[in-house]
Amino acid sequence: MEQGSFNEGIAPGGLREKADIKLLICYLLKKLDAPVSRSKINEILQDNYIANYFVINEAVSELVKNGRLICELENGEEVLTITQQAIFDVSQIEKSLPRSIREKAVNSAFRIFARDRAEREIKAEVTALDHGYHVSFTLEDVGTELLKLTVYVSDSSQIELVKKNFYNNAASIYSDIISSLAVE
């Protein structure tokens, strides 16, 4: 397959060569030091338009086939783990990838995992009103409700925006509320 055939969705400075994408995938799994689903690898590398979806999947398949990654099913989803040999290989050549690409991928991974964690810890419920909606959030940690908050939004287009922003900023929103309430 020609490398130039799958350049869609790649920003300037992104990776186009399958070998570079394989290296980045292994680098990412080494840095995260935990199994990561194939879908999350795709999401991370597409988040900043680093690589093309089809080339990412080809690269993952080849890495599994060549024994650099181990693919297992976990809760019905393919989860990837880097092998010791691949960790060694990556350690020898990881600096050949641009630092900006390595940092974007790792930062994207942390942001996506934080969002996923927030979505597990935050319950959002929408209630339709005669004129608008109530969006209610419950923030939980270790089985304890830390915060219940209900906000009014005037139309349905604001619902997803409010939910997204709450998920992305829940810790600072909670901290700001506590700080504001605890002032003497």
N, C-alpha and C positions, 0 to 999 in steps of 0.2 A: 504494500500500500504506500502511496506517495505521501511524504510528510506534508507537502504543501496542500494536500486535499482536505485537511482538517485544521484550518487556521481560524475558523469562526470562533468568536467569543474569547479571543486572546488579546489582551492589552499590549501596547508597545512595551517591549522589555520582558514580556511573558515567555514561557518556554514552548518551543515548537518541536524540538527534537525528542523523540521517545526516550533516548538514553538519559537526557537531562531530567525528564519527568520521572523516570524510574529512580534516578538518584534522589530526587526531591521527595518522592514517596517514602523511600527507605530512610532518608534523613529525618523526615517528619515523624515516622514511627519510632525511630531511635530517640528523638528528643522528647516525644510524648511518653515513652516508656510504658505503654499500655496498649492493649488491643483496641483497634479502631475499625468501625464498620466500613465496608466498601463505599456505602452511600455517603458517609461522613468524609472520607478521603475526597470523593467527588465534590462535595459541598465546599470543603476547605479550599481546594485548588481552583474551583470556579468562583469563589467568593470575591477574589480580587482579579479575576480574569487571567489567572496564571497559566492555565492549560485548558485544552479542549476536552470535553467530556469523553469523546470516543477514544482519543489517544490515552487518556487517563485509564480507561477500562482495559485497553489493550496492554498498557504497561503493567497494570496490576495482574492481569492474567499471565503475562510472561514471567513476572516475578514469582508468582505462585508455582508455575510450571518449572522454573529453574531452581526452585527450592530456597529462594531468598525470603519469601514470605510464606507463612503458614495460614491457610484459610480454614476456619472452622465455623460451624453454625452455632449461633448463640441466640436464643429466643427467636428463632426463625430468620435470623439475619446473618449474612456473611461477615465474619469478624476477622481482621487481618492482624497478624503478629509478625514482627521481624525476627529472623533467625540470627544466631550468634555470628555466623559467617557474614551475613549482610551487614551487621553492626560493624564488624571489623573492616569490611570493604568500604563502607561509607566513611568511617573514620579516616581512611587513607585519602579520600578524594572529595570530601564534602565541600572544601573550600573552592572547588572549581565552579560551584554554583554561585551566582551573584548573591552577595550578602543581603541585598534588598529583597530578593525573591525568598531566601531562607527566612528572613524576619517576617515578611508578609504572610507566609504560610503558617508559621508558628503562631503569630498574633491572631490570625484568622481562626486557627484551631482553638485557641484559648477563648476567643470571643464566642464562637459557636458552641463550645462546651458549656460556657457560662450561661448562655441563653437557654440551652437545653435544660440545664440544672434549674434555672429560674422558672422555666415552664413546668417543671415537675413540682417545684415548691410553691408555686403561685397558682391559685385557682381563680379563674375569671368567670363571671356570670353576667349575662346581659339580660336586662328586664325591659321590655317595651312599655312605654308610658303613652298617655294620650298625645303628648307633644314631646317626643324625644325618647331618650333611653337612659337607664341607670346601668353603669358598668361597675360591678362590685368585685373587688380583689380581696383575696385572703392569702396572706403571706405566712407560710409555715416553716418551721425549722425543728427537726427532731421531734415531730409529732405535736409541737406546741404552736398555737396560733399566736403570731407576733403582731399582726396588724390586720384589721378589717377596714377597708376603705371603699366608699361608694361615691362615684362621681357622676354628674349629669353631662350627657352629650346631646346636642340638638338633632343630629342626623346620623344615619347609619354609616356614612362614609368616615365618620370620626371614630367609630368603634375600634376598628383594627389598628388605627394609628395610636389611640390611647392605650390599647392593650400592648402593642409592640413597645411603646415608650416606657410603660410600666415594667414590662419584663426586662428591658435593657437597663433600667435605672432603679430597680426595686431597692437595692441596698442603700443607695444614696437618698432615695425618697424616705425610707424608713429612718435612716440616720438623721435627716433634716427634721423630720417630725419629732423624733425623740429629743433632739437638741433644742428645738423651739419650745417644746412643752416642759423641758427640764430647767429652763432658765428661771432664776429667781428675780 
